[in-house]
Amino acid sequence: MRHKTALVAEMRRALRIGLPLMAAQVLAIANGVVDTLVAGRITPEALGAVAIGAGMLFFIVVAGTGLMASLSPTMAALRGQGRRREVGVVFRQGLWMALLFGSLGLLLMALFDQHPTIGVDAWDLDANLLPSVHAYLGIAKWSLPPAILLLAARNVCEATARTQQVMLVQIIGVVINACVDVTLGLGVGLAPLGIEPLGIAGIAWATVAVQTLTCAVIFLLLTRPTFRRFDLYAPLERPDSRRLKQLMTMSAPISLMLVAEAGLFMATAVQMAQFGVVEVGAHNIAITLTAAFYMLPLGLSFGLTARAGSAYGRGWWPGVRLRVIAGVLLALPLAMTTALILVLFRESIAGLFTDDIAVRSFAIKLLLLAAVFQISDAMQAVFIGLLRGIQDTRVPMVINLLSYWGIGFGVGWFAAHVAGFGPAGLWGGLIAGLTVSALLQGIRLKFLLSERSINGRNRSV
């Protein structure tokens, strides 16, 4: 009975931290949903271009998320040890990391937009898509520096269990994005002023506005009294090579893991664009909904990272095991619910995004495939978050590279281009890659818990 009570209490704590993060993740992806809805009302080409352009932005932000992800478990462990002022030191070193990564992301996006060899012009896309893709990338790339800086501040909120701040910022972002999208993208309210709608360029400007303003808001929130004990805004130190090396040693594998997954989805979108405008438009609808549902277990995983990191910092392995069980029990019913929604409401969902009959019909088929991998997608997110909390990142990185590119991309490419299954084959690759990842990450976590909990020793992972 005592163990059951402890488990229920832990699930409540995980939800208290995780629910605002889950809401924040859904709200973040809601911007992409709104962008897709607006693009679908412009032209099929705009819808496909958002799939490509926003997917590229997402790819770089995901890489930055991984590179900044060492901040949360490091700060959580320091907090668990009572070393509160060092949390601020780690945060300020994280700002240097964010400035570097944001600048590199901006440069990379500029290369994708303009470079004749590695840019989108060399990707064998449908020629009708290219003007819209360039119109989007030329503006949206400027959203990257503030987007990465925001991640540094967000990691503070996660590590210190003050996650309501993250949710508040995302609510503000959704409102800004919707207003700018509808105004500049569709031209609502501009006609009396004699101004033509900007189309896909308006969607790109909405992305820049959201990232810039939400970044400013979250840094303002970090000045609140609840954060003062962490001394976040002490004078900015010079880059500390020793500490930055420690952070990067942990975060580089995390980034590669996330890049491997995002890269697989990006490669799938590019291959869809090679099949045609209808296919890539339908894929954009299905992947947008899938990504929206994925934000729920991903937000939960961020909360579990902080919970596991706090127990790990104290050397309390029974507590880590308790957090693992709680995470699994929370994630499974969540994933089954999202799968059921996709199956039951796929026709209504597709109809919300486009009036084009061909695009809508194809999206309905893809949404059914999306329901298949909801459980594996949720479980691999939770397992990786827990492993990150106990600072195990290298083996999970290898697992993801193997699962996503060895299995996911390989199976998808063969099924689509050799076996003749076309777009459905690409989605078969996604299902295979995510399923293998979930199984192997779960085995890795079970192995570490069995090894570490035999005598409760806190050895380095």
C-alpha positions, 0 to 999 in steps of 0.5 A: 500500500505504501508503494502504491501511495508513493507511486500515485503521489509521484504521478501527481507531481509529474503531472503538476510539472508536466501539464504546463509543459504539455500545454506549452508544447501543444501551443507551440505546435499550434502555431504550425497548425494555424500556419497550415490552416492559413496556407491551405486557404491561400494555394496548394503550393503555399500549403506544400511550401509551408511543409518544406520551409517550416519543416526546415525551421523546425529541424534547426530549432530541434537541433538547438533544443538538443544542444541546449538540453543539457542545461535542464538536467544539470540545473536540476541536479544542482537544485537537488544538491541545494547549490542554487546559485550555481543554477544561475551560473549554468544559465548564463553560460547557456546564453553564450551557447544560445547566441552561438547556435542561433547565429549558426542556425541563421547562417545555415537557413540562409544557405538552404535558401540561396546556395545553388548546390545544397539549397532547395533549388537542388532538391528536385522539388516540384517547380511550382513549390520553389517560389513559395518556399523561397518567399517563406525562407527569406523572412522566416530565417530571422526567427532563429536567434530569438528562438534559441535564446528562448530555449535557454530561459525555458530550461531554467523554468523546467529545471526549477519546476516553474513550468507555468511560465513556459505555458504563459509564454506559449499562450501569448505566442499563439495569439500573436501568430494567429493575429499576424497570420490572418492579417498579413497572410489572408489580408483580413482587415487590410482591404480598407487600407488598400493593402494586398495580403502577403500570402505565404510571406505573411506567414513567415513574418508571423513566425518572426514576430512570435519568436521575437516577442515570446523571447522577450516575455520569458526573459522578463518573467525570469526577473520575478521574485520566484527566480531570485534565489537562483541569481540568474541575472548576476553579471554575465561571466566570460565563456567558461571553457570547462563548464561549456565543455561539460554541457556540450559533452552531454548535449551533443548526443541529445542534439544528434538524437533529436536531429536524427528524428527531425531529419527523418521527418524532413527527408520524408517531406522532401520525398513527398514533394517529389511525388507531387503537390497533392502528396506533400500537401496531404503529408503536411496535414497529417504530419502537423496533426501527428506533431501536435499529438507528439507534443503531449508526451514530449512535454511530459518527458521534459517534466520527467527529465527534471524529476529524474534529474533531481533524484539522480543529483541526490543519488536516490536510485529508488526515486529514479525507478519510481519516476520511470514507472510513473512516466510509463503509466502516464504516457500509455493512456495518453498515446492510446487516446491520441491514436483513437482520436486520429482513427475516429475523426480523421475525415473531419480533421482533414476537412478542416485544413483544405477544401481540395478534394484530392488533398483531403482524401489522401490526408485521410489515408495518412492520418490512419497510418499516423494512428499506428505509431502513437504508442511507440512515438510517445514511449520513446519520447518518455524513455529518452527524457528519463535517460536524459534526466540520469545524464545518459545520452550517448547510447540513446544517441546511437539507438536513435541513429540506428532506428531512424536512419538505419531502419526508418529511412531505409525501410521507407525509401525501399518501400516507396521507391523500390517496392512501389508503395509510394507515399504509404511506404514512406510512412511505413518507414516512420512506423518502423523507425519509431517502434524500434527506437521505443523498444531499444530505449526501453531496454536501455533504461531497464538495464541501467535501473537494474544495474544501479539499483542493486546496491543503490550506488550512484556511479557516473552513467 
